Amino acid sequence: MEADATFPDSNGWNWSTDGAQSNTYLANLTYKTDPMQDRYAKSYELLFYYNTASHESYKSPGPVLPGPHKGTSGMYFGGKQVIYHPDGDIPGTPGAFSLSLFGSVTNSFDQHNAAGLSQTANLGLTAKGIFKSRPYDTVSARVSYTRNTTDEQNFLQQTNLALGGSGYTVGRNEYALQVDANILITPSVILSPYIVRTFNTNSWQMPYYTGKPSNGIAYGVIATFLFDKMLGLSPS
């Protein structure tokens, strides 16, 4: 698979490889059961990747500007498993309510990326059909974790000093607690409110900020409109 930096400016009929920057190789294994046939439905995925692109790396001591590093590789593992699904109104038949455990982890096999993450992970629970009148609504709670690469951490520390900061003292690990929901307003409109609390917040993606990042709370609502269903282009 080719990585093409001009992709946003092209279309599906453009088969040229002139803008390709690298190749990406994937190996993927998945396992899934049908929730209509399995009361404790499950879904698991394991993926390995390798990208041939050169990217920025930074090894301390050295210049503030990072240097090139050839290629990057890593893996992803994720899954979801129904762990509680009691009977509904009909004995022996699972009801609308269920409780699922989900989680995922990504891991980079190298640390030479000055704009990247070494690991990410999340673990949580999803409750579906809490109210009988709302069988398709879900509420989830999760904890998540991210860890900067060693090169990224070195880059943040040296950049802070070079731009007049007093020293970057935030560790590589950042944590968050999140609660979110999916509420079906209509079969074609879904509202997803969320609230996130971060801990040990770092300067990843804002490397030129010379202050100390503060922990905080983010919240909002995402609206999803399924225009294909609105126009009758997909099964309801």
Secondary structure as GFF3:
##gff-version 3
##sequence-region A 1 236
A	DSSP	beta_strand	2	4	.	.	.	ID=ss1
A	DSSP	three_ten_helix	7	9	.	.	.	ID=ss2
A	DSSP	beta_strand	20	32	.	.	.	ID=ss3
A	DSSP	beta_strand	42	57	.	.	.	ID=ss4
A	DSSP	beta_strand	67	84	.	.	.	ID=ss5
A	DSSP	beta_strand	98	108	.	.	.	ID=ss6
A	DSSP	beta_strand	117	128	.	.	.	ID=ss7
A	DSSP	beta_strand	138	148	.	.	.	ID=ss8
A	DSSP	alpha_helix	150	162	.	.	.	ID=ss9
A	DSSP	beta_strand	173	186	.	.	.	ID=ss10
A	DSSP	beta_strand	189	199	.	.	.	ID=ss11
A	DSSP	beta_strand	217	225	.	.	.	ID=ss12
A	DSSP	alpha_helix	227	230	.	.	.	ID=ss13
###
